[in-house]
Amino acid sequence: MGGAVSAGEDNDELIDNLKEAQYIRTELVEQAFRAVDRADYYLEEFKDNAYKDLAWKHGNIHLSAPCIYSEVMEALDLQPGLSFLNLGSGTGYLSSMVGLILGPFGVNHGVELHSDVIEYAKQKLDFFIKTSDSFDKFEFCEPSFVTGNCLEISPDCSQYDRVYCGAGVQKEHEDYMKNLLKVGGILVMPLEEKLTKITRTGPSAWETKKILAVSFAPLIQPNHADSGKSRLVHLPPVAVRSLQDLARIAIRGTLKKIIHQEAMSKNGNGLKNPPKFKRRRMRRRRMETIVFLDKEVFASRISNPSDDNNNSEDFEDEGEEEEETKTSELKPDPPVNFLREKVLSLPLPDPLKYYLLYYREK
């Protein structure tokens, strides 16, 4: 059992490896992956495996492999202000990353079958908002989760700009999934053993692209044995933000601009380069059909023949890294949350300051 890319020692190194293997290809996706530490969504006793390119399952809790989430995020082509529906939202890891890109005026909904997983996701979301060093670097579209079977969504629900399904979709449910999309929207789902991207180009027109060979556990069919009736899933309403909330977003945005302008002035209009710290180089492994876990199997892309030509470069880099290590043992300073410092310095009552900080602990 193996992964499509080498394991990392921390979240940043895992992202470095996903970038090198071309699973992460855009800056927005990279920023979201770096901002949300994958290990935070693991149970404590399993965190040693968090930075491996492997799926993880414990009871009803499940995370797909990082290479799968990377392909999904890239295929969704996310932009600020869009609406997103996550079918089988699980731990909320993917929904949190998506929320960082959607920004404060997006819509971020998830449907999850298991109520215990919903509670787990809410705990992890609360932990991210209160403790993440990255939270204040973004304006966040907080996910809302509802319990239910995603094949029983109420027919009067709103359509979405982006939809992802995290379980294998049977062919007979393909049209059901497509109808959740707005015109111009993108649906990404496992369909017929392929991670598939479907773009709705018109009311009855679609473009389909096969991305990656995968095998997911299939969607669980609705069970009406108890009542004989369908239990419709009602998605959260798309609510207009309160004036108070809009004021918080505007104030935080203004303070970030001030901080950026102060930093530019201090560094001579940004011409001064900050010190760079080289990460340990991880060599990519070439895999074909690879990740097996419970009922879920992932197959990675086959690496290019040119990879073999890069091996000699890896050995050359090793010598350079040893020399660099000897000449410089510098470590980066702990990150400073300038937004928090700026808010706390404002001549405002403490309750208002903490409201502007989303009542974060640090």
LOLOLUM-733406 format. One record per residue: residue in three letters; x, y, z of N, C-alpha, C in turn. Coordinates in steps of 0.001 Angstrom, whole numbers, plus 500000, padded with zeros to 6 digits. Layout:
<recs>
ALAXYZXYZXYZ ...
</recs>
This chain:
<recs>
MET500863498821500000500000500000500000500898501227500000 GLY500661502178499101501517503353499009500742504548498527 GLY501433505697498409500793506929497991501339507418496673 ALA500641508361496102501050508912494817502252509832494959 VAL502459510412496157503622511257496401504243510838497727 SER505469511291497961506164510964499192505466511599500386 ALA505636510955501537505076511508502767505834512768503153 GLY505175513650503873505819514845504383506019514745505880 GLU506919515581506400507125515622507839506116516546508512 ASP505543517457507736504507518353508249503590518717507086 ASN502604519548507368501623519879506336502263520597505152 ASP503171521534505417503813522279504330504617521351503417 GLU505307520384504006506100519477503177505218518569502334 LEU504083518153502876503121517385502090502651518206500888 ILE502370519491501102501934520352500002503057520534498984 ASP504286520679499464505427520769498542505465519567497614 ASN505236518403498176505295517171497378504136517075496397 LEU502961517519496815501813517530495905502030518514494754 LYS502677519641495050503007520594493989504015519995493011 GLU505047519365493548506086518786492697505512517726491770 ALA504541516981492284503906515928491478502781516455490599 GLN502563517775490613501573518433489759500128518099490124 TYR499892517690491369498517517537491822497948518894492229 ILE498784519750492831498406521133493109499074521996492057 ARG498261522779491327498792523519490178498492525015490216 THR497620525461491121497260526877491156497514527458492541 GLU497736528761492573498100529427493824496967529406494841 LEU495729529618494386494590529614495309494465528275496032 VAL494599527194495289494498525856495900495660525623496851 GLU496846526025496457498004525860497340497805526611498658 GLN497348527856498576497133528646499791496123527980500724 ALA495047527439500157494023526787500977494574525540501649 PHE495338524738500915495917523522501492496908523851502603 ARG497693524903502424498668525262503458497980525829504695 ALA496837526464504510496154527127505622495436526158506547 VAL495054524992506048494292524017506842495172522790507067 ASP495605522600508299496501521486508626495710520178508635 ARG496088519271507744495364517999507619495340517219508934 ALA496419517313509723496490516546510972495417516951511964 ASP494926518182511871493902518641512804492586517893512631 TYR492418517192511519491165516473511247491281514976511546 TYR492426514574512097492642513200512538492380513086514029 LEU491976511906514457491976511605515883493426511577516364 GLU493632511934517621494991512111518149495865510886517940 GLU495307509708518130496124508484518057496511508098516635 PHE495950508777515640496264508443514245497023509558513520 LYS497435510593514234498040511754513586499390511467512932 ASP500047510381513320501329510039512689501176509788511198 ASN499966509439510758499731509146509332499141510329508558 ALA499002511469509216498271512578508609498933513113507348 TYR500265513053507277500970513672506147501431512647505114 LYS500835511487505164501046510490504116499946510644503066 ASP500272510311501837499277510444500769498393509200500751 LEU497654509044501839496787507881502023495425508315502536 ALA494417507559502190493099507759502787493128507257504228 TRP492190507735505032492093507305506432490630507127506794 LYS490354506033507503488983505741507932489006505172509335 HIS488100505675510169487938505145511522486461505251511867 GLY485775504104511938484328504131512124483685504826510930 ASN482863505823511213482220506591510131483070507753509632 ILE484157508050510359485016509184509987485933508763508846 HIS486037509619507855486828509251506677487445510487506038 LEU488705510346505592489378511365504789489949510693503552 SER489738511275502383490363510769501164491844511139501158 ALA492591510519500263494017510810500132494226512248499675 PRO495315512893500108495581514268499687495616514464498175 CYS496139513477497429496195513644495969494789513704495367 ILE493818513023495995492437513073495505491832514449495784 TYR491997514941497022491475516267497342492107517342496466 SER493399517179496147494073518158495281493417518205493914 GLU493185517032493326492554516981492006491141517552492052 VAL490431517281493139489067517800493280489076519324493343 MET489941519872494183490014521326494342490391522007493030 GLU491325521434492315491736522022491036490597521939490014 ALA489912520804489977488844520612488990487646521521489255 LEU487397521855490516486239522692490853486403524136490376 ASP487634524559490141487884525922489642487147526940490514 LEU487464526930491790486762527767492764487149529233492629 GLN486176530109492897486378531549492854485591532185493997 PRO486048533341494481485304534026495554483854534303495147 GLY482954534115496120481549534457495915480689533358495344 LEU481269532207494999480473531109494433479738530348495535 SER478757529553495125478057528646496041478585527231495834 PHE478761526498496950479369525162496916478536524199497746 LEU478313523010497201477610521940497910478499520715497958 ASN478780520232499177479639519067499398478759517899499842 LEU478609516899498986477777515734499280478647514639499885 GLY478372514319501146479261513440501899480380514276502483 SER480003515313503234480965516326503668481931515837504737 GLY481619514732505416482565514090506321483093515007507407 THR484422515035507554485064515786508637485005517289508444 GLY484665517733507240484660519161506956486004519700506496 TYR486993518831506331488335519257505881488260519939504516 LEU487632519287503556487515519871502223486666521139502261 SER485559521119502983484678522283503054485392523490503646 SER486274523267504618487021524378505212487995524978504210 MET488688524147503450489603524669502429488835525450501368 VAL487698524900500953486871525595499960486411526942500508 GLY486029526994501790485545528223502399486558529353502387 LEU487848529010502433488893530031502388488957530698501017 ILE488599529968499973488612530520498618487314531265498320 LEU486185530739498785484891531367498494484773532750499115 GLY485400532941500275485349534247500907484021534532501576 PRO483850535726502148482695536005503012481362536072502293 PHE481370536191500970480106536322500252479770535077499433 GLY480433533971499743480103532700499119479055531944499923 VAL478711530759499429477785529840500111478491528498500209 ASN478477527896501410479266526690501664478427525696502460 HIS477791524744501768476890523786502411477425522355502278 GLY477121521549503274477512520140503233476386519251503711 VAL476276518066503094475298517059503512476075515809503922 GLU475806515307505116476501514130505629475484513154506211 LEU475649511876505885474693510848506289474714510576507787 HIS475899510612508400476065510163509789476095511350510754 SER475198511330511733475099512454512671476348512587513532 ASP477011511456513859478222511545514671479354512236513898 VAL479376512060512585480398512720511766480102514219511673 ILE478819514588511626478447516006511636478979516676512904 GLU478809516021514047479298516584515311480818516704515290 TYR481477515700514749482939515727514633483363516903513753 ALA482684517088512627483010518184511704482811519544512363 LYS481757519683513150481507520960513827482594521257514852 GLN483045520219515553484136520400516518485418520843515817 LYS485712520212514691486931520557513946486841521955513346 LEU485659522343512894485459523683512355485668524727513452 ASP485104524487514620485258525407515747486729525524516145 PHE487434524400516146488866524401516485489656525218515463 PHE489327525064514179490023525802513130489810527303513286 ILE488567527710513509488265529139513620488958529754514831 LYS488983529033515953489513529594517188491032529543517295 THR491675528588516638493106528369516912494022528456515699 SER493521528391514480494414528324513318495193529618513122 ASP496493529489512922497333530648512634496962531287511296 SER496314530536510421496018531010509069494688531737508957 PHE493831531594509956492454532073509819492400533562509480 ASP493204534378510149493131535821509955493753536286508643 LYS494367535384507898494916535749506588493835535718505509 PHE492674535197505832491587535029504869490306535637505418 GLU489327535833504547487948536053504982487207534775504630 PHE486596534146505622486179532749505562484691532631505273 CYS484341531700504392482948531314504192482704530056505029 GLU482116530249506184481968529147507138480997528091506606 PRO481402526813506638480498525757506150479311525548507095 SER478184525176506512477010524738507267476712523299506874 PHE476546522419507863476342520997507603474942520569508039 VAL474333519697507231473049519110507599473158517593507483 THR472375516916508306472375515453508306471317514923507355 GLY471673513895506583470712513275505688471388512556504548 ASN470578511863503765471090511162502585471073512125501401 CYS472223512279500749472314513285499679471484512917498455 LEU470941511699498407470043511328497317468591511711497611 GLU468375512366498762467018512773499142466914514283499368 ILE467712515033498645467653516486498776466315516996498231 SER465724517906498964464414518440498578464466519027497168 PRO463470518711496331463496519192494944463379520704494805 ASP462962521394495874462846522849495786464101523568496278 CYS465209522832496451466442523454496926467056524327495827 SER467891525253496233468594526099495272469649525275494537 GLN469983525709493334471075525088492604472386525780492983 TYR473507525115492692474816525576493156475768525788491986 ASP476775526643492228477819526866491227478799525701491169 ARG479063525089492319480021523993492392479458522898493292 VAL479593521646492857479111520499493634480190519422493602 TYR480448518821494763481348517667494842480642516548495586 CYS480769515330495078480253514149495776481428513257496138 GLY481537512904497419482668512125497902482406510641497988 ALA481446510136497246481180508684497184480877508321495740 GLY481054507047495425480841506583494062479386506747493634 VAL479180507439492524477829507712492031477439506678490974 GLN476336505995491204475840505032490232475295505766489004 LYS475372505129487866474973505755486610473538506273486661 GLU472662505549487373471255505967487410471043507259488194 HIS472056507684488954471931508931489721472670510095489065 GLU473218509884487886473998510934487237473140512175486959 ASP471949511993486411471092513134486088470647513873487352 TYR470400513130488420470034513742489706471131514702490154 MET472391514260490045473515515103490445473639516322489535 LYS473467516116488253473590517227487304472564518330487583 ASN471394517935488021470327518916488243470554519794489472 LEU471579519470490262471928520306491407472737521528490982 LEU473162521551489717474049522587489195473292523730488526 LYS473819524937488717473395526072487903474026525959486523 VAL473482526660485558474130526756484253475477527459484442 GLY476512526888483872477869527392484071478575526745485250 GLY477848525904486004478416525271487180479254524047486865 ILE479994523583487883480887522431487738480558521401488810 LEU480418520164488387480184519012489267481382518081489161 VAL481947517702490319483042516723490350482589515551491202 MET482691514335490639482226513152491366482873511898490782 PRO482985510835491592483430509541491065482274508888490306 LEU482479508650489009481434508067488166482067507000487291 GLU481571505765487406482086504652486616483606504527486729 GLU484080504485487985485502504269488294486418505378487806 LYS485871506569487553486688507706487136486242508948487915 LEU487217509703488434486883511008488967486537511890487771 THR485310512397487754484754513020486556484364514469486822 LYS484682515339485874484295516749485941483232517009484883 ILE482075517491485331480968517792484420480635519266484534 THR480649519963483412480324521397483362478983521574482674 ARG478094522306483321476783522564482724476894523796481820 THR476890523600480529477081524693479570475769525316479098 GLY474648524690479432473341525215479059472273524478479841 PRO471002524854479705469931524169480447469930522660480234 SER470283522202479043470314520762478760471609520362478066 ALA472693521110478332473966520847477658475064520667478702 TRP475935519669478451476963519311479427478269518996478719 GLU479369519283479398480681518843478950481268517943480034 THR481806516793479626482307515815480585483783515549480337 LYS484557515522481431485989515231481349486358514225482430 LYS487035513147482033487525512159482984488889512611483495 ILE489038512693484818490259513236485408491230512147485832 LEU490731511152486559491612510216487250490879508910487502 ALA491580507801487369490979506499487682490919506327489197 VAL489723506109489732489522505942491175488457504884491421 SER488362504457492652487263503576493036486835503924494450 PHE485651504512494576485113504901495872484022503928496290 ALA483801503840497592482618503131498079481383503828497510 PRO480373503079497072479213503699496418478343504464497400 LEU477565505378496863476571506081497660475616505089498316 ILE475282505349499559474321504504500269472911504890499830 GLN472157503901499424470803504156498934469865504478500102 PRO468882505338499881467921505660500947467201504414501447 ASN466975504383502753466289503258503375464958503751503939 HIS463865503287503352462539503712503788461802502584504518 ALA462559501648505046461939500470505661461115500832506893 ASP461591501851507649460913502179508909459552502848508672 SER459555503903507865458322504670507695457686504485506329 GLY458482503984505390457993503847504030457969505157503274 LYS458404506245503927458408507566503306459835508092503171 SER460016508919502182461306509563501978461527510644503031 ARG462751510741503553463103511803504501463841512889503731 LEU463138513886503282463742514926502461464786515706503253 VAL465880515997502598466956516790503190466748518244502771 HIS466571519117503751466382520534503472467698521255503738 LEU468265521821502694469540522512502809469350523861503490 PRO470416524389504109470285525687504784469859526779503810 PRO469067527727504258468687528838503371469890529723503080 VAL469888530329501920470941531287501581470555532614502210 ALA471128532894503379470721534058504165471571535275503807 VAL470977536433503902471695537698503726472433538000505027 ARG473686538389504932474463538695506127473897539906506852 SER474026539913508170473556541043508973474464542249508748 LEU473953543431509039474740544652508913475965544593509828 GLN475796544010511018476905543884511962478014543008511374 ASP477618541906510743478588541001510147479300541658508962 LEU478535542392508147479132543101507013480123544161507488 ALA479791544814508613480706545815509168482009545156509621 ARG481906543989510233483121543277510664484001542931509470 ILE483389542420508399484145542078507192484847543310506621 ALA484119544441506576484680545666506013485827546201506870 ILE485658546175508191486701546679509092487951545824508990 ARG487777544498509001488934543611508887489647543822507539 GLY488883544000506475489479544229505167490280545523505133 THR489739546592505738490443547876505781491733547762506585 LEU491668547075507726492870546906508552493950546106507821 LYS493542545111507059494522544332506290495215545198505244 LYS494467546105504618495065547013503634496065547948504309 ILE495721548441505486496624549323506220497906548576506590 ILE497744547338507074498913546531507446499804546286506229 HIS499186546001505090499953545765503863500704547038503453 GLN500046548188503515500700549444503147501860549760504090 GLU501667549497505385502747549734506354503935548822506076 ALA503649547563505726504731546617505432505484547035504172 MET504749547510503156505394547959501922506317549142502190 SER505845550087503007506660551263503327507902550868504128 LYS507723549970505067508835549541505910509898548812505111 ASN509476548037504114510419547223503328510853547914502042 GLY510600549218501932511012549907500718510193549492499523 ASN508859549626499645507936549265498557508044547819498139 GLY508395546983499096508389545547498816509600545048498066 LEU510648545905497923511817545469497171512753544626498019 LYS512569544684499301513436543933500195512933542501500294 ASN513766541549499959513342540154499957513498539557501343 PRO512486538877501852512617538207503147513545537010503023 PRO514180536583504140515073535418504070514310534172503701 LYS514929533329502906514291532101502466514898530913503215 PHE514077529961503534514521528771504240514191527565503389 LYS515215526856502998515031525760502052514482524536502757 ARG513474523937502172512915522703502718513720521505502246 ARG513657520463503043514318519239502634513645518705501388 ARG514419518339500374513865517863499107513370516438499260 MET512156516191498835511582514852498867511494514336497452 ARG512017513142497199511983512575495865510656511868495625 ARG510039512148494493508732511587494167508853510110493823 ARG507913509335494312507858507929493929506924507739492755 ARG507274506855491861506408506582490716505476505427491056 MET504192505696490946503204504694491304502202504540490174 GLU501569503399490116500494503217489147499188503026489910 THR498794501813490269497551501619491024497931501440492471 ILE497434502323493374498137502351494625497334502340495919 VAL496495503257496182495989503396497540494762502515497762 PHE494869501594498703493761500697499014493375500918500473 LEU492118501197500724491680501339502101490218500972502204 ASP489969499934503052488596499473503226487962499260501852 LYS486873499959501534486206499777500241486666500815499216 GLU487641501638499595488020502733498712489407502481498145 VAL489541502650496873490807502406496197491123503606495329 PHE492362504068495368492747505208494552493844504784493589 ALA493775505283492363494831505037491398495432506357490975 SER496755506477491072497401507728490702497750507727489236 ARG498109508938488764498599509022487400499970508369487312 ILE500318507866486117501634507293485904502603508428485656 SER503752508395486312504695509490486182505314509520484799 ASN505823510708484413506415510890483107507769510210483015 PRO508155509720481823509478509122481662510585510093482015 SER510311511392481894511349512377482179511741512392483644 ASP510916511740484507511262511700485925512605511045486153 ASP512907510001485345514178509316485513515344510262485285 ASN515171511221484373516254512137484066516501513115485198 ASN515508513255486091515647514204487175516392513631488372 ASN516588512283488369517214511658489520518611512198489768 SER519363512418488689520724512908488846520716514295489476 GLU519660515097489167519573516411489759519338516316491254 ASP518555515291491684518300515114493103519595514904493861 PHE520489514063493317521739513772493991522608515031494082 GLU522585515863493021523352517096493051522823518026494126 ASP521475518069494259520870518955495250521252518536496665 GLU521412517216496896521754516743498226523051517359498706 GLY524043517423497816525318518012498180525171519489498499 GLU524349520181497711524140521600497942523436521831499265 GLU522478520949499602521739521109500846522647520933502051 GLU523565519961501993524489519742503101525334520989503345 GLU525795521604502253526620522801502366525816523947502946 GLU524553524073502499523696525129503005523439524970504490 THR523238523717504921522946523444506322524114523844507203 LYS525322523589506723526505523911507504526684525416507651 THR526397526169506578526648527608506598525549528377507311 SER524368527795507392523271528534508015522334527598508763 GLU522230527821510078521315527040510898520148527925511350 LEU519898529000510589518843529933510962517472529278510898 LYS516619529672511801515230529219511784514336530436511665 PRO513206530305510945512316531458510813511721531852512161 ASP511483533151512326510850533630513550509411533132513608 PRO508879532971514822507460532585514935506583533599514207 PRO505520533143513559504672534076512811503999535080513734 VAL503878536310513261503206537364514013501851537623513359 ASN500805537628514177499467537917513673499251539434513745 PHE499601540124512640499538541575512631498103542083512711 LEU497164541341512124495772541774512192495287541772513632 ARG495613540730514366495191540647515765495802541803516572 GLU497089542051516351497747543130517092497104544481516768 LYS496767544675515487496151545930515065494775546103515698 VAL493977545029515727492631545108516326492725545402517817 LEU493635544704518503493759544886519952494274546275520319 SER494922546952519370495436548304519643494389549392519395 LEU493245549029518824492216550022518505491548550548519781 PRO491155551815519805490467552381520977488995551977521002 LEU488758550700521201487411550146521192487178549345522467 PRO485935549164522872485646548283524017486107546851523711 ASP486546546159524735487061544791524546486054543860523863 PRO484755543893524222483819542985523537483790543198522022 LEU483904544461521576483899544731520148485190544237519493 LYS486322544387520195487591543875519667487503542366519448 TYR486966541672520430486901540210520312485872539765519278 TYR484849540587519069483921540287517987484642540393516643 LEU485452541438516474486219541599515236487198540449515026 LEU487622539810516108488559538685516032487852537330516023 TYR486543537339515881485758536087515901485971535318517207 TYR486262536044518289486456535448519615487548534383519612 ARG488534534581518750489634533610518657490528533679519888 GLU491104532511520219491931532416521431493337532947521211 LYS493785532979519929495157533479519673495226534089518301 
</recs>
